[in-house]
Amino acid sequence: DQQVKQNSPSLSVQEGRISILNCDYTNSMFDYFLWYKKYPAEGPTFLISISSIKDKNEDGRFTVFLNKSAKHLSLHIVPSQPGDSAVYFCAAGFQGAQKLVFGQGTRLTINP
Amino acid sequence: DTEVTQTPKHLVMGMTNKKSLKCEQHMGHRAMYWYKQKAKKPPELMFVYSYEKLSINESVPSRFSPECPNSSLLNLHLHALQPEDSALYLCASSPRPAGTSGSSYNEQFFGPGTRLTVL
């Protein structure tokens, strides 16, 4: 049973435009969510997180939105830059627990 | 020092070999993790150490044996592996184990991984 799903395996966006990556989850007990970025041959790099008590968290060009009723979160990157081309994983967890559940990842390609 | 390091970067081993993967962090983090990642799949948790003690074992076969000699080091000892164990092995750390004060956001910081091939 896949509790965290990223239904788009890939996404292609023009440089300067907005990139929107989506993530759905099934377990309503998850109460915090994270986005990671992964380049080939490197480990995932933490980008941004959000607690379930919020519906938005912003950090520079990155904004994460959480819709608890829809069990959906999204990562917005604006403006998109070529260096943003990578695989993006969303992950979910429980506060007070150490296990993160990862989605399958979305490969983002930013075209010049 | 703000990174997690892993050695070796690549490892090729036979099914009868014994080898070890090493992970190190000097950020003062007190929780460390081993993950396994197969191609085009998300990372899967294997083990968690909290304050140098094993706190989570995700039913990993005994041919994988973790060890945490001190708060900065995490090893994964490998013995009698199978070809299907070939994967990217990722180490991660986080500042505080879950349940301790201030650990409400458990961001995990990953190393670059060891690419393991079992022949």
Interface residues (C-beta under 8 A of the other chain):
Chain A: V4 Y32 L34 Y36 A41 E42 G43 P44 T45 F46 S49 S51 F89 G93 Q95 G96 A97 Q98 K99 L100 F102 G103 Q104 G105
Chain B: V4 Q6 A31 Y33 K40 K41 P42 P43 E44 L45 V48 S50 S55 I56 L90 C91 A92 S94 P97 A98 G99 S103 S104 Y105 N106 E107 Q108 F109 F110 G111 P112 G113 R115
